[in-house]
Amino acid sequence: MEMLLTTVGFFLVTGLCVYVYLQRSGPGGAAEAVVQGPPCPRCSAPVPRTAAFCPACGVPRQIYEVVEAREASGEANDEEEGSLHAVVRADLCVGCGTCVAACPEPGAILLEGKLAVVDLAVCKGHGDCAEACPVGGI
């Protein structure tokens, strides 16, 4: 009998908490305080800045990282020579090592485990590693 009362009490408290939460997140509640970010590139629905997925279509925002990136202007800037360097995307790198073999600077790219890691002090920004990468991870 005690177990039945405990279970019923648990469900009543849980239901009350859910009801109060839904009432607060309604019009004028905490849900409207969410800052909207750029619209989803796929369905154009508004996506909160902190969301990892589009709430309307469910597509991960990381997929459109390249689409949303700023375009390079191609103009020379005042940065010192050698400031460009390779950047390895850990989510794409398969650890094949073709970038290490293609790099003309010894020690600029090393394989650590199954991930290519760039030594910024040695990398000169030739771009040979990016051309050699079979998965476009650089």
LINLIN-V62345 format. One record per backbone hydrogen bond with DSSP energy under -1.0 kcal/mol. NH is the residue of the N-H (numbers start at 1). CO is the residue of the C=O. If there is no record, write none. Layout:
BEGIN
NH_CO ; NH_CO
END
This chain:
BEGIN
5_1 ; 6_2 ; 7_3 ; 8_4 ; 9_5 ; 10_6 ; 11_7 ; 12_8 ; 13_9 ; 14_10 ; 15_11 ; 16_12 ; 17_13 ; 18_14 ; 19_15 ; 20_16 ; 21_17 ; 22_18 ; 23_19 ; 24_20 ; 25_21 ; 29_26 ; 33_30 ; 34_31 ; 37_47 ; 40_45 ; 44_40 ; 49_35 ; 51_48 ; 54_59 ; 58_54 ; 61_52 ; 63_60 ; 64_61 ; 65_62 ; 68_64 ; 83_80 ; 89_137 ; 92_89 ; 93_89 ; 101_97 ; 102_98 ; 103_99 ; 108_105 ; 110_117 ; 112_115 ; 117_110 ; 119_108 ; 122_119 ; 123_119 ; 131_127 ; 132_128 ; 133_129
END
